[in-house]
Amino acid sequence: MDHAGVVAAGELLLRRFQLDGWSCVVRDPLPDEDGAMGLCDFDRQEIVVMAWLVDGGFEDDVVDTLTHETAHALARSADHGMMWQALYRILGGDPCASPSPGVAAAGIPWMTPPYLGCTACSWKYKGAYQGAAHQLQCPWCGAGVTRIEA
């Protein structure tokens, strides 16, 4: 899938869920977005897929990133709370899934352990996450989340 194909697929997804005024773009990450697969830019109303992901031929991860970021737009929130998780599942995503082995092998630093885990229950997140774990709450029980080893 090339850049134009990703944009077309993203635009189709946005129209399908009536996100009028939103657009999809493929671009290189900005310095503070290093390693990101994509993002949902609420100010610009854009779903962004990073060019390195498209150019690397990680098609399943590109599709997953489109649905992941569209779920953020639908939830009108940047967090990965219960609303986002429900919308992501409706779009066909798995909130607990990890990126493909090819993406992990590309040397993206946050793709390797430690992962995130709940301090009170058995919930674990082995997917791609960059940010401060102390700002998160467990989607199952609401307790704090911390970084854990695999």
Backbone bond lengths (Angstrom), bond angles and torsions (degrees), N, CA, C in turn:
res aa  C-N    CA-C-N  psi(-1)  N-CA   C-N-CA  omega(-1)  CA-C   N-CA-C  phi
1 M - - - 1.446 - - 1.530 107.58 -
2 D 1.328 116.19 130.04 1.466 120.33 179.11 1.535 109.93 -95.08
3 H 1.322 116.28 178.27 1.464 121.14 -176.78 1.526 111.53 -57.48
4 A 1.339 116.78 -45.24 1.469 120.74 -178.86 1.523 110.91 -63.26
5 G 1.325 117.31 -37.93 1.464 120.82 178.29 1.518 112.35 -66.10
6 V 1.325 116.56 -38.47 1.467 120.80 177.89 1.529 110.05 -66.14
7 V 1.331 116.24 -44.35 1.463 119.78 178.60 1.524 110.40 -61.40
8 A 1.329 117.27 -44.11 1.467 120.88 179.18 1.528 111.25 -61.68
9 A 1.331 117.16 -43.80 1.465 120.75 178.44 1.524 110.79 -63.97
10 G 1.327 116.51 -42.20 1.459 120.42 178.37 1.515 112.40 -63.89
11 E 1.324 116.45 -43.41 1.466 120.65 178.75 1.530 110.80 -62.58
12 L 1.324 116.54 -39.77 1.459 120.95 177.93 1.529 110.78 -62.23
13 L 1.313 116.61 -43.99 1.460 121.69 178.44 1.535 110.63 -63.04
14 L 1.308 117.06 -44.00 1.463 120.74 179.20 1.524 111.75 -62.83
15 R 1.335 117.42 -42.62 1.467 120.74 178.59 1.530 110.52 -66.93
16 R 1.332 116.23 -39.70 1.472 120.82 -178.58 1.524 111.27 -58.27
17 F 1.322 116.80 -34.48 1.458 120.87 -178.29 1.540 111.64 -105.52
18 Q 1.327 115.67 21.86 1.460 124.50 171.91 1.527 113.04 54.10
19 L 1.314 116.03 40.82 1.455 121.21 173.97 1.534 107.85 -89.45
20 D 1.327 114.10 66.89 1.465 121.11 -177.78 1.522 109.72 -63.29
21 G 1.321 115.91 138.44 1.449 121.62 -179.20 1.526 113.43 89.59
22 W 1.326 117.15 -11.08 1.467 121.65 178.25 1.523 109.29 -88.56
23 S 1.326 115.45 153.88 1.460 121.06 176.29 1.522 109.41 -138.38
24 C 1.314 115.13 168.51 1.459 122.15 178.67 1.518 108.10 -120.41
25 V 1.332 116.10 136.36 1.459 120.90 178.39 1.526 109.55 -135.06
26 V 1.317 114.95 153.49 1.467 122.45 170.49 1.511 106.07 -115.92
27 R 1.328 116.47 126.98 1.465 119.66 -179.08 1.524 109.96 -154.15
28 D 1.328 114.33 168.89 1.457 120.91 174.53 1.520 109.15 -74.81
29 P 1.332 116.85 149.22 1.475 118.83 179.04 1.525 111.42 -69.71
30 L 1.324 114.82 147.64 1.459 121.11 171.35 1.523 107.86 -77.12
31 P 1.332 119.27 164.81 1.472 120.44 -176.55 1.525 114.60 -53.19
32 D 1.335 118.04 -37.18 1.464 119.76 -178.77 1.530 112.61 -83.90
33 E 1.311 117.45 1.70 1.467 122.48 179.18 1.523 112.06 -111.29
34 D 1.317 117.23 14.26 1.457 121.46 -176.22 1.518 111.05 -54.84
35 G 1.311 116.85 126.82 1.452 122.51 179.46 1.514 114.61 89.66
36 A 1.333 118.01 -8.98 1.462 120.33 179.89 1.526 110.14 -70.08
37 M 1.320 115.99 144.51 1.455 121.58 175.92 1.530 110.33 -87.86
38 G 1.308 116.10 -29.52 1.453 121.86 179.54 1.507 109.46 -174.71
39 L 1.325 115.27 178.43 1.457 119.54 176.13 1.517 109.72 -160.60
40 C 1.314 113.89 162.94 1.457 122.12 176.32 1.515 106.52 -112.00
41 D 1.319 117.01 111.00 1.459 122.25 -178.20 1.522 108.43 -96.62
42 F 1.331 115.87 101.95 1.461 120.55 -176.81 1.521 111.95 -69.51
43 D 1.330 117.61 -34.47 1.464 120.51 -179.61 1.524 111.85 -64.62
44 R 1.322 116.21 -43.27 1.474 120.75 -179.69 1.527 112.89 -91.36
45 Q 1.322 116.27 -6.93 1.466 122.54 -174.28 1.528 110.05 53.03
46 E 1.337 113.74 56.14 1.465 121.29 -179.58 1.520 110.86 -128.56
47 I 1.313 114.26 139.88 1.456 122.26 165.51 1.522 104.90 -96.95
48 V 1.332 116.24 122.25 1.454 121.33 -176.53 1.530 109.36 -111.44
49 V 1.321 115.80 129.89 1.462 121.82 170.92 1.518 105.90 -114.46
50 M 1.319 116.22 130.05 1.459 119.82 -176.50 1.526 111.39 -72.92
51 A 1.313 115.09 139.13 1.459 121.96 -176.12 1.527 112.10 -59.97
52 W 1.335 118.19 -35.30 1.467 119.75 -178.14 1.526 111.08 -61.98
53 L 1.331 116.71 -32.68 1.460 120.67 -179.89 1.531 110.60 -70.47
54 V 1.323 115.88 -43.88 1.471 121.09 178.58 1.519 110.31 -66.73
55 D 1.326 116.55 -48.28 1.461 121.67 -176.76 1.523 112.46 -66.06
56 G 1.334 117.09 -25.28 1.461 121.24 179.45 1.513 113.47 -78.25
57 G 1.339 117.22 -6.15 1.455 120.71 178.51 1.521 113.93 77.34
58 F 1.328 117.43 21.87 1.463 121.40 -178.91 1.533 109.60 -87.84
59 E 1.318 116.32 67.49 1.460 121.70 -170.28 1.530 113.26 -59.55
60 D 1.329 117.99 -44.80 1.468 119.92 179.28 1.523 110.91 -61.60
61 D 1.329 116.88 -38.75 1.456 120.81 179.41 1.527 111.29 -71.09
62 V 1.321 117.86 -31.53 1.462 121.05 176.07 1.528 109.01 -64.72
63 V 1.324 117.05 -47.26 1.464 121.14 178.79 1.524 109.92 -61.42
64 D 1.330 116.55 -44.12 1.459 120.66 179.45 1.535 110.62 -62.94
65 T 1.318 117.45 -39.05 1.466 120.77 178.71 1.529 110.68 -66.01
66 L 1.324 117.39 -41.03 1.467 120.03 176.81 1.524 111.19 -59.05
67 T 1.330 116.94 -45.80 1.467 119.57 -179.42 1.529 110.98 -70.30
68 H 1.323 117.41 -38.33 1.466 122.18 178.51 1.534 110.06 -58.39
69 E 1.315 116.25 -50.46 1.461 120.30 -176.89 1.523 111.81 -72.30
70 T 1.327 117.94 -33.55 1.463 120.88 176.00 1.524 110.14 -64.71
71 A 1.328 117.58 -37.23 1.469 120.39 176.15 1.527 110.63 -61.28
72 H 1.340 117.38 -37.38 1.470 119.73 175.53 1.530 110.28 -62.27
73 A 1.328 116.56 -44.29 1.467 120.32 -179.53 1.531 110.15 -62.26
74 L 1.319 116.88 -43.14 1.463 120.68 179.38 1.525 112.04 -65.87
75 A 1.329 116.47 -38.82 1.465 121.40 -179.90 1.530 111.14 -76.71
76 R 1.324 116.30 -15.34 1.460 122.08 -175.81 1.529 111.35 54.98
77 S 1.331 113.52 42.11 1.459 120.24 -177.50 1.525 109.78 -155.11
78 A 1.332 116.20 145.03 1.454 121.23 178.21 1.521 112.19 -88.44
79 D 1.339 117.57 -9.06 1.467 117.92 -177.30 1.529 111.19 -83.76
80 H 1.318 115.07 171.05 1.463 122.00 -178.77 1.527 110.30 -109.11
81 G 1.321 115.32 42.74 1.455 121.75 -178.66 1.518 112.74 -75.49
82 M 1.316 114.83 -169.69 1.467 120.86 -174.41 1.522 112.56 -62.71
83 M 1.343 117.87 -38.92 1.466 120.31 179.24 1.520 110.50 -63.27
84 W 1.346 116.73 -47.73 1.457 119.47 178.81 1.520 110.54 -60.63
85 Q 1.336 117.77 -44.65 1.460 121.22 -178.69 1.528 111.39 -59.66
86 A 1.333 116.66 -42.65 1.466 120.04 179.49 1.528 110.81 -63.62
87 L 1.331 116.87 -44.75 1.463 120.59 179.67 1.521 111.32 -66.09
88 Y 1.316 116.57 -39.49 1.467 120.76 178.95 1.523 110.35 -62.60
89 R 1.318 116.70 -40.72 1.478 120.05 176.81 1.528 111.17 -63.99
90 I 1.333 117.12 -40.93 1.467 120.70 177.61 1.527 110.67 -59.50
91 L 1.327 115.63 -36.60 1.466 120.89 179.41 1.530 112.65 -79.11
92 G 1.332 117.26 -3.08 1.459 121.12 176.96 1.512 114.68 100.70
93 G 1.320 118.21 6.01 1.457 121.44 -179.01 1.519 112.83 -89.76
94 D 1.303 115.11 164.11 1.464 122.98 176.29 1.523 107.47 -121.39
95 P 1.349 117.92 107.76 1.463 120.15 -177.12 1.521 114.59 -58.80
96 C 1.315 118.45 -19.70 1.466 120.88 -178.60 1.526 112.84 -100.38
97 A 1.312 117.53 2.60 1.471 120.41 -177.58 1.523 111.09 -76.11
98 S 1.300 115.04 153.00 1.459 122.07 175.42 1.522 109.05 -101.34
99 P 1.326 117.17 157.32 1.465 119.44 174.75 1.530 110.81 -61.90
100 S 1.309 115.78 164.14 1.453 119.88 -179.98 1.524 110.72 -61.68
101 P 1.338 117.37 155.99 1.461 120.04 178.41 1.527 112.85 -57.35
102 G 1.324 117.05 -31.12 1.454 120.00 179.61 1.512 112.56 -64.07
103 V 1.328 116.70 -40.56 1.460 120.61 177.76 1.520 109.38 -66.75
104 A 1.326 116.57 -45.00 1.466 120.27 179.31 1.529 110.74 -61.18
105 A 1.312 117.22 -37.10 1.463 121.36 -179.50 1.527 112.64 -73.88
106 A 1.334 116.56 -12.99 1.465 120.18 -179.12 1.527 112.00 -71.69
107 G 1.334 116.21 -3.58 1.459 119.73 175.23 1.507 114.92 85.37
108 I 1.314 117.62 22.02 1.459 120.40 177.02 1.528 107.42 -73.63
109 P 1.332 118.60 119.43 1.455 120.65 -169.26 1.516 115.95 -60.07
110 W 1.317 119.26 -32.49 1.456 119.48 -177.20 1.526 113.10 -85.87
111 M 1.339 117.70 5.28 1.453 121.14 178.31 1.519 112.32 -86.07
112 T 1.280 117.45 -4.32 1.456 120.73 -178.07 1.520 109.39 -111.34
113 P 1.341 117.74 161.99 1.463 119.59 -179.72 1.520 110.41 -54.61
114 P 1.323 118.81 156.34 1.455 125.49 11.76 1.529 112.27 -79.70
115 Y 1.317 114.63 152.96 1.452 122.03 175.63 1.525 108.14 -96.16
116 L 1.321 116.57 -173.94 1.454 121.18 176.85 1.518 109.83 -105.02
117 G 1.322 116.44 145.56 1.456 120.70 177.81 1.516 110.53 -150.65
118 C 1.329 115.56 152.93 1.451 122.17 179.32 1.530 109.68 -75.39
119 T 1.325 115.46 144.40 1.464 120.42 178.25 1.525 112.27 -81.42
120 A 1.345 117.98 -11.34 1.464 120.49 -175.32 1.526 114.79 -118.70
121 C 1.325 118.20 -31.28 1.472 119.63 -177.22 1.533 109.38 -124.18
122 S 1.307 117.57 -166.02 1.464 121.13 -173.99 1.530 113.84 -93.31
123 W 1.333 118.65 5.47 1.462 120.95 -177.87 1.523 110.73 -63.71
124 K 1.346 114.72 133.19 1.466 121.76 176.14 1.511 108.51 -135.82
125 Y 1.321 116.32 145.82 1.453 122.01 177.23 1.515 107.40 -122.26
126 K 1.335 115.84 114.98 1.462 120.35 -178.40 1.518 111.64 -106.01
127 G 1.305 117.31 19.42 1.447 120.94 179.94 1.507 112.20 -92.26
128 A 1.306 114.54 -174.63 1.458 121.52 -179.17 1.518 109.22 -75.04
129 Y 1.310 116.21 122.32 1.457 120.28 176.70 1.513 108.83 -144.08
130 Q 1.295 115.66 131.08 1.459 119.56 173.28 1.518 106.30 -127.83
131 G 1.280 116.78 133.85 1.452 120.76 -179.33 1.505 110.45 141.86
132 A 1.306 114.60 -173.05 1.456 120.88 -176.86 1.518 110.43 -89.45
133 A 1.313 117.15 115.23 1.460 121.47 -178.94 1.516 111.68 -63.04
134 H 1.331 117.80 -31.32 1.463 119.82 -176.52 1.531 112.82 -66.35
135 Q 1.320 118.25 -10.76 1.460 121.79 178.89 1.529 112.19 -90.53
136 L 1.317 117.35 -1.25 1.457 121.27 -174.41 1.514 112.46 -102.50
137 Q 1.329 114.51 156.51 1.451 121.74 172.19 1.515 108.69 -122.78
138 C 1.319 115.85 147.39 1.457 121.49 178.35 1.522 110.04 -62.85
139 P 1.331 118.06 131.63 1.464 119.97 178.48 1.527 112.91 -71.37
140 W 1.327 117.69 -16.18 1.458 120.74 -179.51 1.525 112.46 -89.09
141 C 1.339 116.99 -49.53 1.464 119.50 -172.30 1.516 114.28 -120.31
142 G 1.331 117.98 -10.57 1.453 120.50 177.54 1.527 115.04 86.91
143 A 1.323 117.87 -1.98 1.467 121.18 179.16 1.531 109.98 -73.23
144 G 1.316 115.91 176.16 1.453 120.71 179.29 1.509 112.73 -70.21
145 V 1.326 116.11 158.92 1.454 123.56 178.94 1.522 108.09 -118.14
146 T 1.320 116.07 142.67 1.454 121.09 178.68 1.516 109.49 -135.89
147 R 1.312 117.46 165.49 1.465 121.23 175.45 1.516 108.79 -79.48
148 I 1.327 115.68 137.40 1.471 121.61 179.68 1.508 109.82 -131.13
149 E 1.305 117.48 159.93 1.457 121.57 172.32 1.515 108.95 -81.63
150 A 1.335 117.13 155.36 1.467 121.43 -179.80 1.495 108.22 -59.26
